[in-house]
Amino acid sequence: MTAVLSREDIRKLLEADPPLVESYRDLESQLQPNGFDFTVWEVALPQTQGRITVSNNQRLVSDLAPLVFDGLDFLELMPGAYIITYNEVVNLPNNVMALSRPRSSLLRSGVTVHGAVWDAGYSGRSRSLMVVHNPRGFRLQRNAAVAQLVFMWLTGETEGYSGTYQGENLR
């Protein structure tokens, strides 16, 4: 049976080797009853056209231009699409997967975050799509929590993710 991991389950997996999540900013504020808050490390603008094809060897993701935070670590984001990279590194065991959801404060400000499935066995510092829908824009501070990862037990172990993005952004 698939089930969402509780705060206690997540805390236990944070003590594993490797830990479920590492490079987090503040455990007690980020560990939630049903997930773990992920924070912004970098925000970038897509610069080129991407391409998804039938064969992954022809896949082409957009080149990115990182934005520069001001002296107070803020960005002024106009309406549009941005690629965010998280501070946190996730290490999913082969019996746990994750989904991300935007923080409700973002939604109340006319901003959302879209994330893909974090497959069991994936390890890396992930990216998501942030879309500013608010016609007046949005002010974002570096290290702010923008998404919550919700972890789920699988019905059993799986082979685990071994795709192109395994180990991504571990700089």
C-alpha positions in Angstrom: 0.0 0.0 0.0 1.3 3.5 -0.9 1.3 5.9 1.9 2.6 9.5 2.5 5.5 9.6 4.9 4.9 11.4 8.2 7.3 13.9 9.9 8.6 11.0 12.0 9.2 8.8 9.0 11.0 11.6 7.2 13.1 12.3 10.3 14.2 8.6 10.5 15.2 8.7 6.8 17.2 11.9 7.4 19.4 9.8 9.6 20.0 7.1 6.9 23.2 6.9 4.8 22.8 8.7 2.5 20.2 10.9 4.2 16.8 11.4 2.5 17.5 15.2 2.3 20.8 17.0 2.8 22.1 20.5 2.3 18.9 21.9 4.0 19.0 25.3 5.7 17.1 24.6 8.9 15.7 21.2 9.8 13.1 22.3 12.3 11.5 24.9 10.1 11.7 22.8 6.9 10.4 19.5 8.3 6.7 19.6 8.0 3.9 17.2 9.2 3.5 15.7 5.7 6.7 16.7 3.8 9.9 18.8 3.7 10.1 22.4 2.5 12.6 23.1 -0.3 14.3 26.4 -0.6 15.6 28.5 -3.6 19.3 28.4 -4.3 19.2 29.8 -7.9 16.7 31.3 -10.3 17.3 31.3 -14.1 15.7 32.3 -17.3 15.4 29.8 -20.1 17.4 31.2 -23.1 16.9 28.7 -25.8 14.2 26.5 -27.2 13.9 23.0 -25.7 13.0 19.8 -27.5 11.4 16.5 -26.4 11.4 13.7 -28.9 10.5 10.0 -29.0 14.2 9.1 -28.4 15.9 10.6 -25.4 19.2 10.9 -27.4 17.5 13.8 -29.3 16.2 15.5 -26.1 17.4 19.1 -25.7 16.7 21.2 -22.6 16.8 25.0 -22.6 20.1 26.8 -21.8 19.7 28.8 -18.7 20.8 32.3 -17.7 21.0 32.6 -13.8 19.7 35.8 -12.4 21.7 37.9 -9.9 20.2 38.5 -6.5 20.5 42.1 -5.2 22.5 43.1 -2.1 19.6 42.0 0.2 19.4 38.6 -1.6 16.1 39.5 -3.5 15.0 39.1 -7.1 12.3 41.2 -8.7 10.5 38.7 -11.0 8.2 39.9 -13.7 5.4 37.7 -15.0 6.8 34.7 -16.8 8.5 31.4 -16.5 11.7 30.7 -14.4 13.7 27.6 -13.6 14.6 27.3 -9.9 17.3 25.2 -8.4 16.9 24.1 -4.8 19.4 24.2 -2.0 18.4 20.8 -0.9 19.8 17.5 -2.3 17.4 14.5 -2.2 18.5 10.9 -2.0 15.5 8.7 -2.5 15.7 5.0 -1.5 14.3 2.5 -3.9 11.0 2.3 -2.0 10.2 6.0 -1.8 9.1 8.5 -4.4 8.2 12.2 -4.1 6.0 14.9 -5.5 6.3 18.6 -5.0 3.6 21.1 -4.3 3.9 24.9 -4.1 3.7 26.6 -0.7 0.3 28.2 -0.2 1.9 31.7 0.3 3.1 31.5 -3.3 -0.3 30.6 -4.6 -1.8 33.5 -2.6 0.6 35.8 -4.3 -0.2 34.6 -7.9 2.9 32.4 -8.2 3.2 28.7 -8.6 5.9 26.0 -8.7 5.6 23.0 -11.0 7.7 19.9 -10.4 8.1 16.5 -12.0 8.0 13.2 -10.2 11.0 12.4 -8.1 11.5 8.7 -8.9 12.5 6.2 -6.3 16.3 5.8 -6.4 16.9 9.4 -7.7 19.6 11.4 -6.1 20.5 15.1 -6.9 19.7 18.8 -6.5 16.6 19.2 -8.5 15.0 22.0 -10.5 11.4 23.1 -10.9 9.5 25.5 -13.0 8.3 28.7 -11.2 5.6 30.7 -13.0 4.8 34.2 -11.9 1.2 34.9 -12.9 0.8 38.0 -10.9 0.7 40.9 -13.4 2.6 43.1 -10.8 5.4 40.6 -10.5 6.8 38.9 -7.4 9.7 39.6 -5.0 11.7 36.5 -4.0 14.5 36.2 -1.5 17.3 33.6 -1.9 16.8 30.6 0.5 13.0 31.2 0.8 10.9 28.0 1.0 8.8 27.8 -2.2 7.8 24.1 -2.5 7.1 21.1 -0.2 8.2 17.7 -1.2 5.7 15.0 -0.2 7.4 11.6 0.1 5.5 8.3 -0.5 6.3 4.7 0.3 5.9 2.4 -2.7 4.2 -0.9 -2.4 7.6 -2.5 -2.7 11.2 -1.8 -3.8 11.8 -0.9 -7.4 15.0 -1.0 -9.5 15.3 2.8 -9.0 16.0 5.7 -11.3 19.1 5.6 -13.5 18.3 8.3 -16.0 20.1 11.4 -17.3 19.4 13.5 -14.3 20.8 11.2 -11.7 23.3 13.2 -9.6 22.3 16.5 -11.2 23.4 19.9 -10.0 25.7 18.6 -7.2 28.1 21.5 -7.4 
